[in-house]
Amino acid sequence: MTIETKKKRCAHSFIYRMEECLIKGELEEAERTVFDFLDSIRELKKLQAANENRQQLEQVVQRLREQGILAERVARIG
């Protein structure tokens, strides 16, 4: 299971926890859980951005290879 999947499952469990707190009338706990949920969403956004950056880098490296340029050399020169 990937880190992203684990984070998504965690965020999803916060939704259930909020629902339970609301049903029981535990509004303070529901509110704290909302903040935990939002932190989870922020972490998922960071992971998504990192994945997008990695994919862009892989595309650049692939284009360099297609042109016969060694990415390792570019990294050393840069």
N, C-alpha and C positions, 0 to 999 in steps of 0.2 A: 504494500500500500504506500502510495507516494505521500510526501509531506502535505501537498496540496489537498489530497483526498482526506487526510486526517484533519486538517484545518476546517474543511467543509463540513465534516461530520461533527466536529466540535461546535461550529456555529449553529448547525441544525439542532444540536442538543440544547443549546441556549434557548431556542424558540420553544421547545417543549417545556423547558424549565420555567420560562416566562408564563406560559399558558397555565401551568400547574399553580404557580404563585398567584396569578389572577383569580383562578377558580377558588383557591383557599382564602383569598382576601389579603394575601401577604404583599401589599403594594410596595413596601420598602425593598423587599427582596427582589421583586419583579423589576424595580427600577435599577438596582445594582446589576441585575442580569442583563438589562438593556445595555449598560456600559460595557460589560464583558462581551456581549454580542458585537457591538460596534468596534471594539478592539480586534475581534476576530475578523471582521470584514476588512479592517485596515491591513491586517496581516495578509489576507488573501489578495488584496490589491497590490501589495508589495511583491508577493510571489508572482502574480500575473505580469507585472512590469518587468521583473527579472527574467521571466520566461520569454517575453517579447524581445528583450535586449539580447538574450542568448541566441534566439532564432535569427535576429538581424545579423549578429556577428557570424553565425554559421553561413548565412547567405553570402556575406562579403568574402569569407574564406573560400567558399565554393566558386564564386566568380573569379577570384584570384587564381585558383587552381585551373579553372577552365582556360585562363589566359597564360598558363604556364609559369605563374609567379608563385614562389614558395612563401606562404604566410609566415613561416618561421623567420625568414630573412627580413620581411617587412617589420615584424615585431622587434627584431634586434636593432634595425636601423632607426626606427621611430623612437 
